[in-house]
Amino acid sequence: MTAAIRHDWTLDEITALLDLPLTDVLFRAQTIHRANFDPNQIKISTLLSIKTGACAEDCGYCAQSAKHQTTLEAERLLALEAVLTAARAAREQGATRFCMGAAWRNPTDTNLEQVIAMIEGVHALGMETCVTLGMLTTAQAQRLKDAGLDYYNHNLDTSPEFYGQIITTRTFQDRLDTLERLRKVGLKTCSGGILGMGESRRDRASMLRQLTNLPAHPESVPINLLVQIEGTPLFGQMPLDPFELVRVVAATRILMPLSDIRLSAGRSEMSDELQALCFLAGANSIFYGENLLTAPNAAANRDRELFTRLGLTFETVAAEREEPGGCHRSKHVHD
């Protein structure tokens, strides 16, 4: 069962997917997943914070905001060799993509040139590269493409309707504008959201609608669970029903059949059984390593043990640097 690529989903259609009995939405998602991916391979990426804290934004979930009273200490941009040392270690652990995040509202051109040196260094190690640096101008997006960047991460976080309750220092349209600039210059995008911030199921459907109705589906779609950090406005939020996470992963696979779906923040709090259900629902990518920027992540040895128990293997892919922005890898069809 292959699925047509659509960019015209309605909010009611997506809400109806999330409302399906869990076994039904899982069956649809798994069938589509098997038509497009090896269901027993997971792609792994490693994420490093290259500049931590003192961010001017007020994102309600984030310890890096200068507006929140957390215990996080701000750090300057890492030196190039420190980044390359971390990238080599990630490669030795099996990561095929190295992601670098900087806590900026938007980078200066000087900042950008320093990050570009890191991109080129990681590129030379034979790894895919991804950065998240905040909002970009078109010229900055073009500069990153020219430097050989593979992916740019820029999450929508939540629905346009709920967004103002989480962030006030930039608008939802600001995020869409950055994604459009990335698309226009031909950069691949990594864009998803965060669940468990107090949003409704219809908000989750609305966020997915925004992603799937973009002119091109994001090549990677991170699905994050809120990591509650004391001192942030969202600390103390009621935990999300785990089955709701599974439903969102399954709906994302149905809506974006050829995109990688990554289980991202919050995996350290997920049971092995919940992760297995998410892989069944179509998740085919994880962040691997002890930390995600400033949040804890599942331990690497726990991941290896879980993959062995489930019969899963790490996927190895060639970096697709010759054609930045190309959305779809070759299709693997399985009975």
Secondary structure, DSSP 8 states (H G I E B T S, - for coil): ------S---HHHHHHHHHS-HHHHHHHHHHHHHHHS-TTEEEEEEEEEEEBS-BS---TT-TTBTTS--S---B----HHHHHHHHHHHHHTT-SEEEEEE--SS--HHHHHHHHHHHHHHHHTT-EEEEE-S---HHHHHHHHHTT--EEE---BS-TTTGGGT--SS-HHHHHHHHHHHHHHT-EEE--EEE-SS--HHHHHHHHHHHHTSSS--SEEEEEE----TTSTTTT-----HHHHHHHHHHHHHHSTTSEEEE-TTGGGS-HHHHHHHHHTT--EEE-SSEETTEE---HHHHHHHHHHHT-EE-------SSTT----------
